[in-house]
């Protein structure tokens, strides 16, 4: 189960961070912001993309949108979002619970600089009703993410 791999990730790498499970769904930015009492921008959404043969994760502020020109300039191609089955195959996480933690195999992970506007962000944690709270810098460090500027 996906949430179990996330719990195992935090137990091994950051035992001070607890996975928060809510009664209500947090599968969308709006639902997650309401469930966790934060601004929509603080929801760190994880987007699973393919550029050529490379599958990658981009973590961005909940209110941000990918900027195709910036993305193409940085990665050399147009991003293609994976469908739900491809996302689960790549991450083990369902759409709405996708996060950069507890992945079955390493993927390149990038964090958009827009996340740095917040002291604390709330990314999903492997289920549509699970999340964690941490600083953007700590999140990036835990998953060896590279900071990029690819959103509007």
C-alpha positions, 0 to 999 in steps of 0.5 A: 500500500502506498501510504505504507511506503511513505510511512516507512520513508519517514520512519527511516529518514525523518521520524519527527515528521508524522503522516496526517490522515484526515477523514475528508479527502484531500485529493485536490488542492482546494480539498487539501487546503480546507482539510489542513487549514492552509492557503491553497498555495501551501499545498505542495502538489506533485505532478508526474511528467514525461519528457521524451523517455524520462519520467520525473516528478515536479513539486509545485505550489498548489496554485501554480501552473507549469509554464511550458516555455520555462519547462521546455527551456529547462528540460529540452522538451514539452512535458506530457502528464502521465495518465492515472495508471502510469502514475501508479506504476511510476510512483505507487501512489494514486492520483490525489496522493502522489508525492515524492516520498516512498517511491518504488524506484528513484525518479528525478525530482524537482521542486519549483522555486515558488514553494519557497514563498511558504515557511511550511508546505503540505504535500500528499503522503501516498493516499488521497486523505494523507499528507505531511507538514514540513518546510520546502527546503526540508522536503527538497533535501529529504528527496534530493530534489533540485530547485527549478523555475518552471511555473508561472 
